[in-house]
Amino acid sequence: MFNTFYRHPKYFKWVVNSPIVQALPKKEKPTVFKEEQEIKLEKLCHKIDNELPDGSFAVGFPSADLTYDTSGQVSNLNVPMDRESIFASWIGAGFGIEVKGKQVWYTDNEEILWTIYEGWQVYRKQLNSSAINLKANEIDAWNAAWLHYNYDEEKITPHFMINNYVEREAPGSSKGDFGIKQLSWISMLFLLARKFNKYEQLTVFSSRYIFDKQKHVTLGFVNLNLPEVRRLSEFYSHLFGKSKVLSNRKLKDIYETEFKFGRACEFGSIGLRAILPKDLEKYMPGRSDKNEYFKLKDDEQSQITYSTYISWILAMLNNKDLMTLAEKATRMLRDYAAGDRNARTVRRNAIETLLSSKNKKELIDSLTAIVQDDSTTADVSNAIVGEVMLNIPLDNIPLFITLLRFKYVVPPTKN
């Protein structure tokens, strides 16, 4: 591992304050680079053999000075730590999976670990290549890119092409012309959910090192609820797989979530609730003071946003039949609004009250008022009440009302 990571001018990972990254005194520094690395390795081994572990030579450990910002998760328990375990901390640090926001995931899943390991030699070839000046010390971002290449079933090229995974650094950068593109955490989540379709969940340990502030921000162990994420993809494919506009657009490539990863972790696990689509809340009754309605424009981005919203709502409701019921309800409401010319304002207000309901009682009361005004609405209204009373949990009723709001104001998508 040392030969691959550190016996080259471009390192895989920069372990702050470690003997590996510290410059040697002039009197000790040889002219041959590989000999210099041997001396640094000896210094590292000497620390491991003779000093109490700290973050300068045991990766992920607190700093030697307990007042520093890098001293999180310090324990007064005397945890036994032998030489092999400290070496293992260096090896384990090479298996990080970095997502946007510099958050790094670690997992004990053997298939993921083996896939990452197989990519190390490829990364070394890319760093050493003269064809592209690739920035060093990005093994965590590389691991994510390598997983994407291996696990993406829609990849076009059968062989790895570095151009697909790099982007040019900002002008004036002295570290290299190109860096590894970072995947969003939501893209990585979709990728893992599709790959590991037999898993109920995958546990990752998430930590972030802020280099300019020299401190760790650790989120701890997080469960990824893979079945829920797969369910979202399945609803999206079922609803929009035949759309001329959307059939070739993959959910993982277009999805934007409302939450950053740290905020999403507050839900306890990463499932559907944690990947609420960006800006959807402002169209949900009770979630926003504006009480806005979504306006579907005649452009691709608007249709993508609409399809993402509908897929998430139905995945949360976990009932494809509710889509049919919502379509019946919106047809009923349109007919109701147009049925009596002398009462159109009253009826539009009744529909607005219905679509602004925040809970079961308000929804049923609104439907009752509409049925009392027009008995032809009874069958569909009774069907809605039946679903609300028997099949839709209380906390999902606002989601069903949101679905009604979308279907009422948005015409059916053209396939």
C-alpha positions as CSV (number, residue, x, y, z in Angstrom):
1,M,0.0,0.0,0.0
2,F,2.9,2.4,0.8
3,N,4.4,1.7,-2.6
4,T,1.2,2.6,-4.4
5,F,0.2,5.6,-2.2
6,Y,3.5,7.3,-1.3
7,R,6.5,6.1,-3.2
8,H,5.8,8.6,-6.0
9,P,6.0,12.4,-6.0
10,K,2.2,12.6,-6.3
11,Y,0.6,11.2,-3.2
12,F,-2.8,9.5,-2.9
13,K,-3.7,11.2,0.5
14,W,-2.3,14.0,2.6
15,V,-2.2,13.0,6.2
16,V,-1.6,16.3,8.0
17,N,1.5,16.6,10.3
18,S,2.5,13.0,9.6
19,P,6.2,12.1,8.9
20,I,5.1,11.1,5.4
21,V,4.2,14.7,4.4
22,Q,6.7,16.6,6.6
23,A,9.8,17.8,4.7
24,L,13.1,16.3,5.9
25,P,15.9,18.5,7.2
26,K,18.5,19.3,4.5
27,K,21.2,17.3,6.2
28,E,18.9,14.2,6.1
29,K,17.4,14.6,2.7
30,P,18.9,12.3,0.0
31,T,19.0,13.2,-3.7
32,V,17.0,10.1,-4.7
33,F,13.3,10.5,-4.1
34,K,12.7,6.8,-3.2
35,E,15.4,6.9,-0.6
36,E,13.7,10.0,0.9
37,Q,10.5,8.1,1.1
38,E,12.3,5.2,2.9
39,I,13.5,7.6,5.6
40,K,10.0,9.1,6.0
41,L,8.6,5.5,6.4
42,E,11.2,4.8,9.0
43,K,10.3,7.9,10.9
44,L,6.6,6.9,10.8
45,C,7.4,3.4,12.1
46,H,9.5,4.9,14.9
47,K,6.6,7.0,16.1
48,I,4.3,4.0,15.9
49,D,6.7,1.9,18.0
50,N,7.6,4.5,20.6
51,E,4.8,7.1,21.1
52,L,1.2,7.2,22.2
53,P,-1.1,7.3,19.2
54,D,-2.2,10.7,17.9
55,G,-3.5,12.1,14.6
56,S,0.0,12.8,13.3
57,F,0.7,9.1,12.7
58,A,-2.5,7.2,13.4
59,V,-5.0,8.3,10.8
60,G,-8.3,9.5,12.3
61,F,-7.0,9.8,15.8
62,P,-7.3,13.0,17.9
63,S,-4.3,15.4,18.0
64,A,-1.7,15.1,20.7
65,D,-2.8,18.4,22.2
66,L,-6.4,17.9,23.4
67,T,-7.3,21.6,23.0
68,Y,-7.0,21.5,19.2
69,D,-10.1,21.3,16.9
70,T,-8.9,17.9,15.6
71,S,-9.5,16.3,19.0
72,G,-13.1,15.3,18.7
73,Q,-14.4,12.0,20.1
74,V,-11.8,11.8,22.7
75,S,-12.3,9.0,25.3
76,N,-10.9,8.5,28.8
77,L,-11.1,4.7,28.2
78,N,-7.7,3.1,27.7
79,V,-8.3,1.5,24.3
80,P,-5.6,-1.0,23.4
81,M,-3.8,0.0,20.2
82,D,-1.1,-2.2,18.8
83,R,1.3,-1.6,15.9
84,E,-0.8,-3.4,13.3
85,S,-3.9,-1.5,14.2
86,I,-2.2,1.8,13.6
87,F,-0.9,0.6,10.2
88,A,-4.4,-0.5,9.5
89,S,-5.7,3.0,10.1
90,W,-3.5,4.2,7.1
91,I,-4.9,1.4,4.9
92,G,-8.5,2.0,6.0
93,A,-8.1,5.7,5.2
94,G,-7.5,4.8,1.6
95,F,-11.0,3.5,1.2
96,G,-12.9,6.7,1.7
97,I,-15.7,7.7,-0.7
98,E,-16.0,11.4,-1.1
99,V,-19.2,13.2,-2.1
100,K,-19.8,16.9,-2.7
101,G,-19.3,18.9,0.4
102,K,-16.1,17.1,1.2
103,Q,-18.0,14.5,3.2
104,V,-16.2,11.2,3.2
105,W,-18.1,7.9,3.7
106,Y,-16.5,4.7,5.0
107,T,-18.2,1.2,4.9
108,D,-17.3,-2.3,5.8
109,N,-19.1,-3.8,2.8
110,E,-16.6,-6.2,1.3
111,E,-17.8,-5.8,-2.4
112,I,-17.4,-2.1,-2.2
113,L,-14.0,-2.4,-0.5
114,W,-12.7,-4.8,-3.1
115,T,-14.0,-2.6,-6.0
116,I,-12.2,0.4,-4.5
117,Y,-9.0,-1.6,-4.0
118,E,-9.0,-2.7,-7.6
119,G,-9.1,1.0,-8.6
120,W,-5.9,2.0,-6.7
121,Q,-3.5,0.9,-9.5
122,V,-5.6,2.7,-12.1
123,Y,-5.4,5.9,-10.1
124,R,-1.7,5.5,-9.8
125,K,-1.4,5.2,-13.5
126,Q,-3.5,8.3,-14.0
127,L,-1.5,10.4,-11.5
128,N,1.8,9.3,-13.2
129,S,0.5,9.9,-16.7
130,S,2.0,12.7,-18.7
131,A,-1.1,13.0,-20.8
132,I,-3.0,14.8,-18.2
133,N,-1.8,16.8,-15.2
134,L,-4.0,15.4,-12.5
135,K,-4.0,16.8,-9.0
136,A,-2.7,14.6,-6.2
137,N,-4.2,13.7,-2.8
138,E,-7.7,13.0,-4.1
139,I,-8.0,9.2,-3.4
140,D,-11.4,9.7,-1.7
141,A,-12.8,11.5,-4.7
142,W,-11.2,9.0,-7.0
143,N,-12.8,6.1,-5.1
144,A,-16.2,7.6,-5.7
145,A,-15.5,8.1,-9.4
146,W,-14.3,4.5,-9.7
147,L,-17.4,3.2,-8.0
148,H,-19.5,5.2,-10.4
149,Y,-17.7,3.7,-13.4
150,N,-18.0,0.2,-12.1
151,Y,-21.6,0.4,-10.8
152,D,-23.3,2.6,-13.4
153,E,-25.3,0.2,-15.6
154,E,-25.9,2.9,-18.2
155,K,-22.2,3.7,-18.9
156,I,-21.6,4.2,-22.5
157,T,-17.9,3.2,-22.8
158,P,-16.8,-0.3,-21.7
159,H,-13.4,0.9,-20.7
160,F,-12.5,3.6,-18.1
161,M,-11.9,7.0,-19.6
162,I,-10.3,9.6,-17.3
163,N,-11.8,12.5,-19.3
164,N,-15.3,11.6,-18.1
165,Y,-14.3,12.1,-14.5
166,V,-12.1,15.1,-14.3
167,E,-12.6,18.9,-14.5
168,R,-10.2,21.7,-15.0
169,E,-9.0,23.5,-11.8
170,A,-9.4,27.2,-11.3
171,P,-6.9,29.4,-13.2
172,G,-3.8,29.9,-11.2
173,S,-4.0,26.6,-9.4
174,S,-0.5,25.3,-8.6
175,K,-1.7,21.8,-7.6
176,G,-2.5,20.5,-11.1
177,D,-4.5,21.4,-14.2
178,F,-7.3,18.8,-13.4
179,G,-9.1,17.5,-10.4
180,I,-11.5,14.6,-9.9
181,K,-15.2,15.6,-10.4
182,Q,-17.2,15.1,-7.2
183,L,-20.4,13.2,-7.2
184,S,-23.3,14.5,-5.2
185,W,-24.3,12.4,-2.3
186,I,-27.7,11.8,-3.8
187,S,-26.1,10.4,-7.0
188,M,-24.0,8.1,-4.9
189,L,-27.1,7.0,-3.0
190,F,-29.0,6.1,-6.1
191,L,-25.9,4.3,-7.5
192,L,-25.6,2.1,-4.4
193,A,-29.3,1.5,-4.1
194,R,-29.4,0.1,-7.7
195,K,-26.3,-1.9,-7.3
196,F,-27.1,-3.5,-4.0
197,N,-30.7,-4.5,-4.7
198,K,-30.7,-7.4,-2.2
199,Y,-29.7,-5.1,0.8
200,E,-32.2,-3.7,3.2
201,Q,-29.7,-1.0,4.2
202,L,-26.1,0.0,4.0
203,T,-24.3,1.6,6.9
204,V,-21.6,4.2,6.3
205,F,-19.4,6.2,8.7
206,S,-19.3,9.8,7.5
207,S,-16.5,12.3,8.4
208,R,-15.1,15.5,6.9
209,Y,-11.7,17.1,7.3
210,I,-11.7,20.9,6.8
211,F,-8.2,21.5,5.6
212,D,-8.0,25.2,5.9
213,K,-9.3,25.0,9.5
214,Q,-7.5,21.8,10.3
215,K,-10.4,20.1,12.0
216,H,-12.7,17.2,11.6
217,V,-16.5,17.4,11.3
218,T,-17.9,13.9,12.0
219,L,-21.5,12.8,11.4
220,G,-20.9,9.3,12.7
221,F,-22.7,6.1,11.5
222,V,-25.6,6.6,9.0
223,N,-27.9,4.0,7.7
224,L,-28.8,4.3,4.0
225,N,-32.3,2.9,3.4
226,L,-31.7,1.4,0.0
227,P,-35.2,-0.1,-0.6
228,E,-36.9,3.3,-0.2
229,V,-34.5,4.9,-2.7
230,R,-35.1,2.0,-5.2
231,R,-38.8,2.5,-4.8
232,L,-38.4,6.2,-5.9
233,S,-36.5,5.1,-9.0
234,E,-39.2,2.5,-9.8
235,F,-42.0,5.0,-9.5
236,Y,-40.1,7.4,-11.8
237,S,-39.6,4.8,-14.4
238,H,-43.2,3.6,-14.2
239,L,-44.6,7.1,-14.6
240,F,-42.2,8.7,-17.0
241,G,-40.3,5.9,-18.7
242,K,-42.3,6.4,-22.0
243,S,-42.0,10.1,-22.1
244,K,-40.2,11.4,-25.2
245,V,-38.6,14.1,-23.1
246,L,-37.8,12.1,-19.9
247,S,-37.2,8.5,-21.0
248,N,-33.5,9.0,-21.4
249,R,-33.0,11.2,-18.3
250,K,-31.9,9.2,-15.3
251,L,-33.2,10.2,-11.9
252,K,-29.8,10.1,-10.3
253,D,-28.5,12.6,-12.9
254,I,-31.3,15.2,-12.5
255,Y,-32.3,14.9,-8.8
256,E,-31.7,17.9,-6.5
257,T,-32.5,17.5,-2.9
258,E,-33.6,20.1,-0.4
259,F,-31.1,19.0,2.2
260,K,-27.3,18.9,2.3
261,F,-26.0,15.5,3.6
262,G,-25.4,16.8,7.2
263,R,-29.0,18.1,7.4
264,A,-30.4,14.9,5.8
265,C,-28.7,12.8,8.5
266,E,-30.9,14.4,11.1
267,F,-33.8,12.1,10.0
268,G,-32.0,9.2,11.6
269,S,-31.5,7.3,8.4
270,I,-31.2,8.3,4.7
271,G,-34.5,7.4,3.1
272,L,-37.2,9.1,1.2
273,R,-37.9,11.8,3.7
274,A,-34.2,12.8,3.7
275,I,-34.2,13.2,-0.1
276,L,-37.1,15.7,-0.3
277,P,-36.8,17.3,-3.8
278,K,-35.5,20.9,-3.9
279,D,-38.2,23.5,-3.5
280,L,-41.1,21.0,-3.3
281,E,-42.1,22.2,0.2
282,K,-43.3,25.6,-1.1
283,Y,-46.1,23.8,-3.0
284,M,-47.2,21.7,0.1
285,P,-50.1,23.0,2.2
286,G,-49.0,24.1,5.6
287,R,-45.3,24.0,4.7
288,S,-45.2,27.5,3.2
289,D,-47.0,30.8,3.9
290,K,-47.2,31.5,0.2
291,N,-49.4,28.4,-0.6
292,E,-48.0,28.4,-4.2
293,Y,-49.2,26.2,-7.1
294,F,-46.7,24.6,-9.4
295,K,-46.7,26.0,-12.9
296,L,-45.7,23.6,-15.6
297,K,-44.0,25.4,-18.4
298,D,-43.5,24.1,-21.9
299,D,-39.8,23.3,-21.5
300,E,-37.7,20.3,-20.6
301,Q,-36.5,21.6,-17.2
302,S,-40.0,22.3,-16.0
303,Q,-41.1,18.8,-17.0
304,I,-38.1,17.3,-15.2
305,T,-39.0,19.2,-12.0
306,Y,-42.6,18.1,-12.2
307,S,-41.7,14.4,-12.8
308,T,-39.3,14.5,-9.9
309,Y,-41.9,16.0,-7.5
310,I,-44.7,13.5,-8.6
311,S,-42.3,10.5,-8.3
312,W,-41.2,11.4,-4.8
313,I,-44.8,12.1,-3.6
314,L,-46.0,8.7,-4.9
315,A,-43.0,6.9,-3.5
316,M,-43.7,8.4,-0.1
317,L,-47.4,7.3,-0.4
318,N,-46.2,4.0,-1.8
319,N,-49.4,3.4,-3.7
320,K,-49.7,3.6,-7.5
321,D,-53.5,3.5,-7.2
322,L,-53.5,6.9,-5.6
323,M,-52.3,8.4,-8.8
324,T,-55.4,7.1,-10.6
325,L,-57.6,8.4,-7.7
326,A,-55.9,11.8,-7.9
327,E,-56.6,12.0,-11.6
328,K,-60.3,11.1,-11.0
329,A,-60.5,13.6,-8.3
330,T,-59.1,16.4,-10.4
331,R,-61.5,15.7,-13.2
332,M,-64.3,15.7,-10.8
333,L,-63.2,19.1,-9.4
334,R,-62.8,20.6,-12.8
335,D,-66.3,19.5,-13.7
336,Y,-67.6,20.8,-10.4
337,A,-66.0,24.2,-11.0
338,A,-67.5,24.5,-14.5
339,G,-70.9,23.0,-13.6
340,D,-72.8,26.1,-12.4
341,R,-72.1,29.4,-14.0
342,N,-73.9,31.3,-11.2
343,A,-71.8,29.7,-8.5
344,R,-68.4,29.5,-10.1
345,T,-66.7,31.9,-7.6
346,V,-68.2,30.0,-4.7
347,R,-67.1,26.7,-6.2
348,R,-63.6,27.9,-6.9
349,N,-63.3,29.0,-3.3
350,A,-64.5,25.6,-2.2
351,I,-61.9,23.9,-4.3
352,E,-59.2,26.2,-3.0
353,T,-60.2,25.4,0.6
354,L,-60.0,21.7,-0.3
355,L,-56.6,22.0,-1.9
356,S,-55.3,24.0,1.1
357,S,-56.3,21.3,3.6
358,K,-53.5,20.5,6.1
359,N,-54.9,17.4,7.7
360,K,-57.6,14.7,7.5
361,K,-60.4,16.7,9.2
362,E,-60.0,19.7,6.9
363,L,-59.9,17.5,3.8
364,I,-63.0,15.5,4.8
365,D,-64.9,18.7,5.8
366,S,-64.1,20.3,2.4
367,L,-65.2,17.2,0.5
368,T,-68.4,17.1,2.6
369,A,-69.2,20.7,1.6
370,I,-68.6,20.0,-2.1
371,V,-70.9,16.9,-2.0
372,Q,-73.6,18.9,-0.2
373,D,-73.4,21.4,-3.0
374,D,-73.3,18.9,-5.9
375,S,-74.3,15.3,-5.3
376,T,-72.6,14.1,-8.5
377,T,-69.2,14.5,-6.7
378,A,-70.2,11.9,-4.1
379,D,-68.7,8.7,-5.6
380,V,-65.2,10.1,-6.1
381,S,-65.4,12.0,-2.8
382,N,-66.4,8.8,-1.0
383,A,-63.5,7.0,-2.6
384,I,-61.1,9.7,-1.3
385,V,-62.5,9.5,2.2
386,G,-62.2,5.7,2.1
387,E,-58.5,5.9,1.2
388,V,-57.8,8.7,3.8
389,M,-59.6,6.7,6.6
390,L,-58.1,3.3,5.8
391,N,-55.0,3.4,3.7
392,I,-53.2,6.7,4.1
393,P,-51.2,7.4,7.3
394,L,-52.0,10.7,9.0
395,D,-48.5,12.1,8.3
396,N,-48.9,11.3,4.6
397,I,-52.3,13.0,4.1
398,P,-50.6,16.4,3.3
399,L,-48.7,14.5,0.6
400,F,-51.9,13.2,-1.0
401,I,-53.3,16.7,-0.9
402,T,-50.1,18.0,-2.6
403,L,-50.6,15.4,-5.3
404,L,-54.2,16.7,-5.8
405,R,-52.8,20.2,-6.1
406,F,-50.3,19.2,-8.8
407,K,-52.9,17.2,-10.8
408,Y,-55.5,19.9,-10.6
409,V,-53.5,22.8,-11.9
410,V,-51.2,20.8,-14.2
411,P,-52.5,19.2,-17.4
412,P,-51.5,15.6,-18.2
413,T,-48.0,15.3,-19.6
414,K,-47.7,14.6,-23.3
415,N,-46.0,11.3,-24.1
